[in-house]
Amino acid sequence: MRVDEEVDFQMPFLDSNYASASSSLSSTPSLNRTGNEWTALAHIITAVIGSGVLSLGWSMAQLGWIAGPLTMLLFACVTLTSAFLLSNCYKSPDPETGPDKNGCYLDAVQKILGKRNARLCGIVVRINFIKVAIVYTITSAISIRAIQKSNCYHDQGHKATCGYGSTRYMVIFGLIQVIVSQTPDFQNMKWLSVVAEVMSFTYSIIGSALGLAKVIENGEIKGSIRGLPSSTAAEKVWLVAQALGNIAFAFPFSLIFLEVQDSLKAPPPEKITMKKVSIMAVCVTTFFNLSCGGFGYAAFGNSTPGNLLTGFGFYEPYWLVDFANACVVLHLVGGYQIFSQPLFADIERWFARKFPESKFVHKNRSLKPLLKLPLRLNFMRLILRTAYVALITGIAVLFPYFNQVVGVSGAITFWPIVVYFPVEMYLTQKKIDSWKSKAIVLRVYTMVCLIVILYAFVGSIRGVIVAMFR
């Protein structure tokens, strides 16, 4: 039974295709599950490592050498807690057919918490996809601009005035996405997912290596216990909030967790394997994030840029900086589509159901006679997807503020996806009474996380407003 067939499009769900937005996995029951702990670990790490690591040096600079690493460890603990809770939600008891497997996050929410919660979760998931598309558009433009600036500094000297705007690069990125978006569905672009994953690892490793090389070159570890000084205490409070939002963007993998678990063979039980995998994944990603953030802050101290690869703490070797930023752009071209294709599929399924006889909706036209290419064009797909890309690009042009927007993006969906729904599903699944000690502890944990994330969200929103009028 498909979730998207049960609910009106006004508040739609995603079906199991949504998980391809982060993992390139498919939860098809008919397939033989052959995954093991190593394939699961690979899926999670490739989904988590990405453009979020580029802001972690700046986040460390706001928090300092004690609060920075400690905050990352706390977010790692929250992520691990979410994974442990979700591992128990993979199977739902069914009195008639036995345990029913939940192959994706939204399936689990609907079966365990009901349609009302699933409607809310569906909205949150869509917001997650849209926000990532906006962040990717901004980041890609900054990286393209950084390549131009890097070449300019190399040719004219590090003190040259190499000023370039980012709007035209966002428009160029948007035009590329309009073309790539005409790919009918995600199954036709798995190669793009593979390229994106390789690129994300490449530029993340280069960023860490450049930071380490800079520390060695300086002969000292920069930074302080209290972090970057600010003009007022209030300003410091708001910058810390933005840093929390940036860190929240870099850690979670809850949305893909059940899809990964659904790929595992049994025995041993999937839950046992995923708990082991979760510990390994959190350790690896935390080490990686601490390395990127720590080396960036150690290299530049109070001058740590908002984006490790585009803030021009690194000038040389300029070709390596260019290559890393090119990898960022290639990753974001693919990543944008990985997050957008499920939305496209949902909207187009709705139109197909509402207008079953419409040629505008259903007819594909071959471009081979004109372009000699085996491509098929659908006018509805062309209009809808172009409009979506134009909307995302327009929002990015209006708010081209990397750290502030990443902070908002990290905070806006972190609490419901990583904290609230996993806790509520676990309590419902285990039938734990509200006044039991375990339920009280988990609810207190939920409220504490909510307060922290609201603080990060408000601070990041303020940062966007301040940046607009600066």
N, C-alpha and C positions, 0 to 999 in steps of 0.2 A: 504494500500500500504506500503510495507516494504522498508525502506531506503536502506538496504544492497543489494536489488535486482536491484537498479538503477545505481549503481556506480561500476566501475571496481575495483578489489582488490588492484591495485597499490596505490590507495588513498582511502581506504574504510571508511565507516561509521560504527558505531555501531547501532544495532537496540535497541529496548526498553529493551533488556536483560542487557545492560550495567549498568543500574542503580542498579542492584543487587550487583554491586561491592561496593556499599556503604550503601545500605539500605535494601536489601533483599525484595524490593518491586517489584511488577509486574504491568505493565501498560496495562492490557488486557481489551479492550473496552467491551467485553462481560460480564465481571464480574460486579456485583452490587457494587457500591462504598458505603461503609458504614463507612468510616473513619470520625473522628471528630477532634477537635483541640487537644485533649489529645493524640490520637493515632499519629497524625502528629508530635506533640512535642516529643513523645517518639522515633519515627523514626529518627528525626533529631539529637537528643542528642546522641542516641546510635551510629549514624554514625560519629559524630564529636569527641566524647570523645575517645581517643586512645593513641597510643605511643607518639604522638606529645607533650603531656603534660609533659613527662619525661625530656624534654630539656628546659622547660620554666624557671626553677630556674637558669640555666646557662645564659639564655637570660637576665633575670632580673639582674644578676650580671654584665653583660656588660653595661647595660643601667643605672642602679642605681634606687633609690627609687622614683624619679620623672619621668624620661623619660621612665622607664620600664612600670609602670602601665598606663601611658599616651599612650604609643605606643600600648599596648594591647587594650585600649579603642578605639583608632583610627582604628585599624584593625577590631574591633567589629563593628564600624560604617560603614566601607567599606562593611563588610559582610551583614549588615542590609540593606544598600543601594542596594546592589546586589539583595537581596531577594525581596525588594519592586519593583524593576524594573522587575524582572522575574515574579512576580505575575501578571503583566499586559500582559505577553506573553503567558499565558496558552491557551488563545483562539485567533485564527486567523480568521479574517472575510473572509467568502466565499460567493460571490454573488449568488451562485446557491443553496448551501445546508445550508447556515447559518454559524454561528461560528463553526470553526473546532478546536477541542481540541488537544493540543500538550502534549502528555503523557510523553515525556522525553526531555532532553536538546537538543539533536541533531535534533529531530523532529522540535523543535521550530526554531533552527538556519536555517535549510533547508527551512522551509516554509516562514519564515520572511525575511531572508537575502539571500536566494538562494543557489544553489549548490556549488558555488566557496567558499563561507564562510563555508559551511558545510563540505567541504573537509578539509579545514584548521582546523576546529574544531575537526573533526574526528581524525586527526593526534595528536592534542594537548591532546585529551582524552586518546588516546593510550599511549602517553608519560607519562601521569599522572598514568596510571595503571602500567607501567613498572617501573617508578621511585619508586612507593610505594613498589613494590615487592623487589627492591634492598634494600630500607631502612629496610624493615621487615627482610630480611635475615641478615643484619648487626646487627640489634637490637636483634634478637633472639640469635645470637651467643654470643653477649655481656652479655645477661641475663643468658644463660647457664653457661658461664664462671664465672659470678658473684655468682652463686649458689656454684660452687666449691670453689671459693675464700672465700665466707662467712663461709663455713664449715671448711676450712683451718684455717682462723683467729680464729674461735671459739675453735678449737682444740689446736692450737699452739700459740695463742696470737695475739694481734692486730699489733704487730711489726714484725711478721713473714714474711718471703719472700714467698709470695704465687703467683708466676707468672705462668700464663697460657695463651697460644696463643688462637686466635679466629678462625683461618682458619679451623681447623678440625671440629669445631662446625658448621661453615657455610656449610661445606660439608655434615655433618650429617643432618642438616636442609634441605639441598637440596635433599638428598636421601629420606627424609620423604615426601617432596613435589612431588618428582617423583611418589611415590606410591599413595599419595592422589589425584594427578592430573589425575589419570586414571578413576576417577569418571566421567561418561559420560557427565553430565551437572549439572548446578547449582541446578536444581529442585531436584536432588537426594542428595543434601547436605545442605538443609536448617538447619538441626540440627547443622551443623558446624558453621553456621552464628550465631545461638542463643548462642552457647558456646562462640564464639568470643566476642559477645556483653557483656555477663556476665563477662567474664574475664577482659575486658577493664575497666569496671566500678570498678571491685574489686581492681586491682592494682593501678588505679588512686586514689581511696579513701585511700588505704594503704599508698601511697606516700605522700599524703597531711597530713594524720594523723601522720606519722612518722616525717614529718617536724615540725608540731605543737608541738609534744612531745619533740623534740629536742630544740625548742625555750623555752619551759617551763623549761626543764632541764638546759639550759644555764642561764636562768634568765635574758636574754637581747635579744634585736632584733639587729642582726648583719647587716652589710652592710652600704653603704653610699649613699649620694645623687648623687654623680658622678659615682658610680659603681666601678668595678674592675680597679685598676690602671694598666697601661701598660708601657713598657719601652720607647716607643715613641708615639707621637701624631698620626703618621701614623698607627701604630699598633692598636691603639684604634679605629681609623676610620674603619679599616677592621674588627675588632671584632664586632663592632656595626652592620656592614653590615650582618655578619653571624647571629647575634641575630635576626635581622629583618626577615631573611629567615626562622629561626626556628619558629618564631611567626606566619609567613605566613602559615607554614605547619599545625599549630594547629587549625586554625579558620574556614576555608570555608566549606560550605555545598551546594554551588550553583549547583553542578552536580546532586544532588539528589532532588533538590527543586521541579521541575515540576512533578517528579514521585510521590512525597509526595502529591502535590496538586491534582494530578490525582486520588488519593485514597479517596478523600473527598466526602462526600455526600452533596447534595444541595437540598433546601436552608439550610442556607444562602449561597450566592455566594461564590465559592471557593476562590476567590481573597480576600474577606474580612476576611475569616477564616485564610488564610495563612499569611496575614499581622499581624494579632493578634498573630499567632503562631510564626512568625519570631521574633517579639519583645520578646516573652517569651523565645524562644530558644537562642537568642543572649545574653539575660540577664543571663540565667542559665549557658551557656558555658563560658561566660566571667567571671562570678563569680568562676566557677570551675578552669579555667585557671589562674586567679589571685591568687586563693588559692594555687594551686600547685606551681606556680612560686614564689609567695610571701613567703610562708612558707619555701620553699627550700632556698631562698636567706636569709631570716631572720635567719634560722638555721645555715647557714655555712658562710655567708658573702663572703669574698674574696676567700674562699676555696670551693665555691659551685661547685659540680661536674657537668660534662657535661650531665650525665644521673643520675637522682635523685636516682634510685634504684641500680645502678651498680657502682657508683663512690666511694662507701664506706665512705660516711659521716655517714652512719648507720651501726653499727656492731651488735647491739643487739636490740631487740630479733632476733637472727640470723634466727630462724625458720620462723619468719614473713617476713623477707627479702627474704628468700628462697621461701616462698609461693608466695610472690608478683612477683618475677622473674619467677616462674613457670607459674603464670597466664599470664605474658607477652608472654611467649613462646607459650602457648596454644592459646592465642588470635591471635598471628601472624601466626600460622599454618592455622587457619581458615581464617584470613584476607587476607593472600597471595592468597588463592584459590578464595575468593570472588572477588578479583581484577583481577585474571588471567583467570577465566572461560569465561568471555565475549570475551577475545582475542582468546582463544582456539576455541570458537564457531565460530567466524568470519573466522578464517583461515580454519577451517574444512568445513564450508559451501562453501567456495571458491573452495576447492579441490573437494567437492561433485558435484559442478556445472561443473567444468572443466573435470572431469573424471566420468561421470555418470554410466559407465559400469565396472569400476574397482573394483575387489573384494578386492584388497589391501586397497582401500579407504572405501568401504561400508560394508565389511563382518565383523561381530562380532563373535568371537570364544568363546565358553563357557569354563570356567575353572573348572566347577563342577566335571567332571570326574577325574581331577588331584588333585585338592585341596579341593574337597567336599564343595566348596563355590559357591553361586549363582552369580558369577561375569562373565562378558563378556569382552573379550579383543579385541581391534581393533589395528592392527599393525601400521596403520598410526597415530592413536592417541598416541600410545606408543612412536613412534619415534619423532613426532613433539613436544609433551609436554615434553618429556625428554630433547630434545635439547633446548627448551626454558628455562627450569629450570637450565640446565647446563650453559647457557649463563648468566642468572641472577646471579647465584652463582659465576661464574667467575668474573663478574664485581664487585660484593660485596667483593670478596677476594682481588681484586686489589685496592679497595678503602674502606678500613674498618674503616672509620673515621666518627663516629656517628654525632657529631654536624655539621661538615662541609657538609656532605652528606645530612643531614636533611635540612640544609640551602639552598643548591642547589635545593633540591626537593620542598621545599616550594616556592621558587622564580620562578622556571622554568615554572609553569603553572598557577600561581596565577592571573597574570594580564589578560591573554586572557579569562580565564573561569569566574573569579569573577568580572572583570571590563569591559573589552572591549566588549565582545559579549552581555552581558546584556544591556549595554548602547546603543549599535547600534540597538539591537532588539527593545528596547523601543522607540527610536527616529523614527525608521522605522514604527513600529506598530502604533504609535500615529501621524505619518505624520507631524512631527515637522520640520519646515524649518531650514536649517543650520544656518541662521543668527538670529534666534529667541534667546531671552535671555536664555531660558531653555536649548537649544541645545549648546549654547556657554559655559554655566556653566558646563554641563555634559562633554563636550569635554575637557575643562580645567581640570576637575576632572580626566578624563581618562589619560591625559598627566602627571599630577602630580603623580598619582599612578604608571605610567610606569617608571618615573624617580626613584622613591623610590625602585621599584622592580628590576630595572636594577642594582641599587646600591647594593641591597641585593644579587643579582645573581652574580655579578662580585666579590664581597667580599667573597662569599661562595666558588666560584671557586678558588679564590686565596688561601683560607683556605685549600682546598683540595690539591693544589699544594705544599703549604708550609708543610703540614703534610706528604706528600709523601717523601720529602727530609729532613725531620727532623731527 
